[in-house]
Amino acid sequence: MEYLIAFVTGGLICIVGQLLLDILKFTPAHVMATFVIIGSILDGFGIYDKFIEFAGAGATVPITSFGHSLLHGAMAEAEKHGFIGIGMGMFKLTSGGISAAIVFAFFVALIFKPKG
C-alpha cells in the first residue's frame, strides 16, 4: 500500500506541474521554482514533514522536497549559529544532490554536444 500511495502522490504532483506548463504557460524553470517555493512554505508551516510521513517517496523524490530540505537545514543551523547559520544550513542537507547534478552535467556535456 505504501508504494501505491507514493506513486499516486508523486503522480499528482506531476499532474500539477503539467497543468502549470499547459494551462498557465509556465516555463519549466518557473514550474521548478514554484515547486521549490511551495516546498519551503509547506515546511515553514510544518506541513511537509507530515506529508512525507503520509506519502513517503512520493513526497521526497519531487523537487518540492528540495525546498523542504533547504528550509529545514537553514532553520536548524539558524537555531545554532544565528543569522549566519541560515546560509550554512541551506546547503548542508542538499550539497550531495547539488554536487551530483554538477558532476553528471559535466559528464553529459563531455559526451553530447551542448548548445549555447
N, C-alpha and C positions, 0 to 999 in steps of 0.2 A: 504494500500500500504506500510505503514511503516513496518508492520510485514513481508511482503514478502521480502522487501529489507534487513531487519535484518536477516531473515532466509537464504537468498541466500548468503549474505556476510559472515555470520558465517560458512555456509557450504563450501564456497570457502576457507576460512582459514583452515578448517578441511581437505579439499582435499589436500592442500599444505602440511600439516603435514603428511598425509597418504603417499603422494608421497615421502617425505623425509624418511619415515620409509621403504617403499617398494623398491624404486629405489636406493636411496643413502645408504641404510642400516644404517641409523642413529639409535641410541638407543633412547628410549623415553626421557631420560634425555637430550640428545643432541638436540632433537626437542624442548623441553621445553625451554632450554637455548637459542636456536636460536630465538625462538619467542619472548622471553623477550628482547633480544638484538635488534631485529628488531623493537619492540615497542618503545624502548628507542631511537633508531636512528631516527625513524619517528617523535617522539615527539621533539627531538632536532632540527629538521628542521621545526617544526611547522605544519607537515602534519597530524599527528594523531588526532589532535583536529578537523580538517576539516573532517577527516574520520569518527569520532564519530558523527559529525553533520549529515553526509550523512547516515550512517549505523545504528546508534542508538545502540541497544543491540547487534547487530551483530558485533560491534567493541568493546563494553565494556565487554562482557562476556568472550571471549577467553583470553588466557594467555598473548597475546600481550598487552593487556590493563594493565597488571601488570607492565611491563617495562615502559609503558607510565606513570603510577602513580608514580613509583619510581623516574623517572627523573623529573617529574612535581613537586613533593614535594621537591626534592633536590634543584632544581633551585629556587623555591620560597623562601626557607629558606636561601639559599646562598646569595640571594639579601639582606636579613635582617641581617644575622649574619656572613656573610663572609664564609671562608673556613670551619669552624666548623659547619655551618648550613647545609652543604651537608649531613653529617651523621645524623643530627637531622631530616631533612626534608624527607629523603628517606622512613622512616617508619611512618611518620605522616599520610599519606593517606592510607597506606597499612596495618597498625597494626591490624585493625579489621579482615581482611582476614587471616593474618598470625596467629593471636590468635585463630580464629575459626578452622583453619586447625590443629593446635596443639591439641586443646581440642577434636575435633572429632576423630583424630587419636588415642588419648589416649583411648577414649571410645570404638572404634573399636578393639583396642588391648586387651581391657578387655573382650570383647565378643568373639572374634575369637582367634585362636592360631597363634601368629605372628611367622614368620620364620626368623631365623638369629639373 
